[in-house]
Amino acid sequence: MKVPSDQPVIVLVRPQLGENIGKCARAMLNFGLTELRIVAPRDGWPNPDAGPSAAGADIVLDQAQIYDTTAEAVADCAHIYATTVRKRGMTKPVVTPQEAAAEIHTQTGKSAILFGREASGLESEDVALARSILTVPINPNFGSLNLAQAVILCAYEWSKGQQLVQPTIEEEYPPAPQEELDGLISHFEALLEPKGYFLPPERAEATRKTLRNILTSPGWNHLQVRTLRGVLSTLAKPDREA
């Protein structure tokens, strides 16, 4: 995998659960980030709970680097962002994920984004290493993001500057031609007529029009029309004996 030169390093500082590390790896790879550094994970490394929750983002976990201190983890980084909602009395520029991503794409030197432990976030000494504080505008009455959510917000904003491709939706089919829709409507009418659905006669035309509108409004595709026709054909058959 070719790594973009401006790819930021994701640094998890003293994460507590292997499951959350795996979820962060998954969030990273979704948006093209692969460089993960972990500082003093509580349960050691490797962690057997990380793999399953990474859901296939093994390249991120396999290449993850482990450090004893945050300072060691960011020693080669020129631009460090500390994710926190608390300024802790420090005078540092405060940026949003979008603003941080724009800076990362244009500045030279390696960038790192620090994320603190699940329960309490970054410590003051970790924030002191950063050049900027990265914070997310969030509901003041409920400002609780989990670790993977915080990572995915930053990764997504960074990815906007990359040429990522929208996944192909293989199940998407073009709308069915009018001929197939007419056949479906006729099939419905043929089964409903002997049941007296279109009675009384003076309401028959309006009822047929309403039925047509219902069956044409969803924009059925070929497969959906064929499936509905199969359902109707099955309903028209005599009941099977038990």
C-alpha positions as CSV (number, residue, x, y, z in Angstrom):
1,M,0.0,0.0,0.0
2,K,1.4,3.4,-1.0
3,V,1.4,5.7,2.0
4,P,0.7,9.4,1.2
5,S,3.5,11.7,2.3
6,D,1.2,13.8,4.4
7,Q,-0.4,10.9,6.2
8,P,-0.6,11.8,9.9
9,V,0.4,9.3,12.6
10,I,-2.4,8.2,14.9
11,V,-1.0,8.0,18.5
12,L,-3.1,6.2,21.1
13,V,-1.8,7.2,24.5
14,R,-2.2,4.5,27.2
15,P,-5.3,2.9,25.7
16,Q,-7.1,0.5,28.0
17,L,-9.0,-2.0,25.9
18,G,-7.6,-4.1,23.0
19,E,-11.1,-4.0,21.5
20,N,-10.9,-0.2,21.2
21,I,-7.4,-0.3,19.6
22,G,-8.9,-2.7,17.0
23,K,-11.8,-0.3,16.4
24,C,-9.4,2.6,15.9
25,A,-7.4,0.6,13.4
26,R,-10.6,-0.1,11.5
27,A,-11.5,3.5,11.5
28,M,-8.1,4.5,10.3
29,L,-8.0,2.1,7.4
30,N,-11.5,3.1,6.3
31,F,-10.1,6.5,5.4
32,G,-6.6,5.5,4.2
33,L,-4.5,5.9,7.4
34,T,-2.1,3.1,8.3
35,E,0.5,4.4,10.7
36,L,-0.5,3.6,14.3
37,R,1.6,4.2,17.4
38,I,0.6,3.0,20.8
39,V,2.0,4.4,24.1
40,A,2.0,2.1,27.1
41,P,-1.1,0.0,26.4
42,R,-2.6,-1.1,29.7
43,D,-3.0,-4.7,28.8
44,G,0.3,-5.0,26.8
45,W,0.8,-5.8,23.2
46,P,-0.1,-7.7,21.1
47,N,-3.6,-7.9,22.4
48,P,-5.9,-10.8,21.3
49,D,-9.0,-8.6,21.5
50,A,-7.7,-6.1,18.9
51,G,-7.8,-8.3,15.9
52,P,-11.5,-9.3,15.8
53,S,-12.7,-5.7,16.4
54,A,-10.3,-4.4,13.6
55,A,-12.5,-6.3,11.1
56,G,-9.8,-6.9,8.6
57,A,-7.6,-3.9,9.3
58,D,-4.7,-6.2,10.0
59,I,-2.1,-4.1,8.2
60,V,-2.6,-1.3,10.7
61,L,-2.2,-3.6,13.8
62,D,0.7,-5.6,12.3
63,Q,2.7,-2.4,11.7
64,A,1.7,-0.7,14.9
65,Q,4.7,0.6,16.9
66,I,4.8,0.5,20.7
67,Y,6.4,3.2,22.9
68,D,6.9,3.7,26.6
69,T,6.2,7.4,26.6
70,T,4.3,9.9,24.5
71,A,7.5,11.9,23.9
72,E,9.2,8.9,22.3
73,A,6.2,8.3,20.1
74,V,6.3,11.7,18.6
75,A,10.0,12.4,18.6
76,D,10.2,12.5,14.8
77,C,7.0,14.6,14.3
78,A,7.1,18.3,13.5
79,H,3.4,18.9,14.0
80,I,1.5,17.5,17.0
81,Y,-2.2,17.8,17.7
82,A,-3.7,16.9,21.0
83,T,-7.3,15.9,21.0
84,T,-9.0,17.2,24.0
85,V,-12.0,19.3,25.0
86,R,-10.1,20.9,27.9
87,K,-7.5,23.6,27.3
88,R,-6.0,22.9,30.7
89,G,-4.8,26.5,31.1
90,M,-2.4,26.2,28.2
91,T,-2.1,28.9,25.5
92,K,-2.1,26.9,22.2
93,P,-3.9,27.3,18.9
94,V,-7.3,25.4,18.9
95,V,-8.4,23.8,15.7
96,T,-11.2,21.6,14.5
97,P,-10.6,18.3,12.7
98,Q,-11.3,20.0,9.4
99,E,-8.8,22.8,10.1
100,A,-6.2,20.3,11.3
101,A,-6.6,18.3,8.1
102,A,-6.1,21.3,6.0
103,E,-2.9,22.2,7.8
104,I,-1.6,18.6,7.6
105,H,-2.1,18.6,3.8
106,T,0.0,21.7,3.3
107,Q,2.7,21.7,6.0
108,T,6.1,19.9,5.6
109,G,7.3,17.4,8.2
110,K,5.4,14.5,9.8
111,S,2.2,15.2,11.7
112,A,0.8,13.3,14.7
113,I,-2.6,13.3,16.3
114,L,-2.7,12.2,20.0
115,F,-5.7,10.5,21.5
116,G,-5.9,9.8,25.3
117,R,-7.1,6.8,27.2
118,E,-10.8,6.0,27.1
119,A,-11.7,6.9,30.7
120,S,-9.9,10.2,31.1
121,G,-8.3,11.4,27.9
122,L,-4.8,12.9,27.6
123,E,-2.8,14.0,30.6
124,S,-1.5,17.5,30.9
125,E,2.1,16.4,30.1
126,D,0.8,14.8,26.9
127,V,-1.0,17.9,25.9
128,A,2.1,20.0,26.7
129,L,3.9,18.2,23.8
130,A,1.4,19.4,21.2
131,R,1.7,22.4,19.0
132,S,-2.1,22.7,18.7
133,I,-5.2,21.5,20.5
134,L,-7.7,19.6,18.3
135,T,-11.3,19.7,19.5
136,V,-14.6,18.9,18.0
137,P,-17.7,21.2,18.1
138,I,-20.1,19.0,20.0
139,N,-23.3,19.1,22.0
140,P,-22.3,20.9,25.3
141,N,-24.9,18.8,27.2
142,F,-23.4,15.5,26.0
143,G,-19.8,15.8,25.0
144,S,-18.9,12.1,25.1
145,L,-17.1,10.6,22.1
146,N,-15.6,7.2,22.4
147,L,-12.0,6.6,21.2
148,A,-12.8,5.1,17.8
149,Q,-15.4,7.9,17.1
150,A,-12.7,10.5,17.8
151,V,-10.3,8.8,15.5
152,I,-12.8,8.4,12.6
153,L,-13.7,12.1,12.7
154,C,-10.1,13.1,12.2
155,A,-9.4,10.4,9.7
156,Y,-12.4,11.3,7.6
157,E,-11.5,15.0,7.5
158,W,-8.0,14.1,6.4
159,S,-9.3,11.7,3.7
160,K,-11.1,14.5,2.0
161,G,-7.8,15.6,0.5
162,Q,-7.2,12.1,-0.9
163,Q,-8.5,10.3,-4.0
164,L,-10.6,7.8,-2.2
165,V,-13.2,6.0,-4.3
166,Q,-16.8,5.5,-3.3
167,P,-17.4,1.7,-2.8
168,T,-19.3,0.1,-5.6
169,I,-22.8,-1.0,-4.8
170,E,-23.1,-4.3,-6.6
171,E,-26.8,-4.7,-5.8
172,E,-27.8,-1.5,-7.5
173,Y,-29.7,-2.0,-10.7
174,P,-31.3,0.4,-13.2
175,P,-35.0,1.0,-12.9
176,A,-37.2,-1.6,-14.7
177,P,-38.5,-0.6,-18.1
178,Q,-42.2,0.4,-18.4
179,E,-43.1,-2.9,-20.1
180,E,-42.1,-4.8,-17.0
181,L,-44.0,-2.5,-14.7
182,D,-47.1,-2.8,-16.8
183,G,-46.7,-6.6,-16.6
184,L,-46.5,-6.4,-12.8
185,I,-49.6,-4.2,-12.6
186,S,-51.6,-6.5,-14.9
187,H,-50.5,-9.4,-12.8
188,F,-51.9,-7.7,-9.7
189,E,-55.1,-6.8,-11.5
190,A,-55.6,-10.4,-12.8
191,L,-55.4,-11.8,-9.3
192,L,-57.5,-9.0,-7.6
193,E,-60.3,-8.9,-10.2
194,P,-62.0,-12.3,-9.2
195,K,-61.7,-11.4,-5.6
196,G,-63.9,-8.3,-6.1
197,Y,-61.2,-5.8,-5.3
198,F,-62.3,-3.4,-8.0
199,L,-65.9,-3.2,-6.7
200,P,-68.1,-1.2,-6.8
201,P,-67.9,-0.6,-10.6
202,E,-68.1,3.2,-10.3
203,R,-64.9,3.1,-8.2
204,A,-63.0,0.7,-10.4
205,E,-61.1,3.2,-12.5
206,A,-60.0,5.2,-9.5
207,T,-58.9,2.1,-7.7
208,R,-56.9,0.9,-10.7
209,K,-55.2,4.3,-10.9
210,T,-54.3,4.3,-7.3
211,L,-52.9,0.8,-7.6
212,R,-50.8,1.9,-10.6
213,N,-49.4,4.9,-8.7
214,I,-48.5,2.7,-5.7
215,L,-46.7,0.2,-7.9
216,T,-44.8,2.7,-10.0
217,S,-43.7,5.2,-7.4
218,P,-40.9,3.2,-5.7
219,G,-38.9,2.9,-9.0
220,W,-38.7,-0.9,-8.9
221,N,-35.7,-2.4,-10.7
222,H,-35.8,-5.5,-12.9
223,L,-34.9,-7.9,-10.0
224,Q,-37.5,-6.4,-7.7
225,V,-40.3,-6.6,-10.3
226,R,-39.3,-10.2,-11.1
227,T,-39.4,-11.0,-7.4
228,L,-42.9,-9.5,-6.9
229,R,-44.1,-11.4,-10.0
230,G,-42.8,-14.6,-8.4
231,V,-44.6,-13.8,-5.2
232,L,-47.9,-13.2,-7.0
233,S,-47.5,-16.4,-9.0
234,T,-47.0,-18.4,-5.8
235,L,-50.0,-16.8,-4.2
236,A,-52.1,-17.8,-7.2
237,K,-51.3,-21.4,-6.9
238,P,-53.6,-23.8,-5.0
239,D,-52.6,-24.4,-1.4
240,R,-50.2,-27.2,-0.8
241,E,-51.4,-30.2,1.1
242,A,-49.9,-30.5,4.6
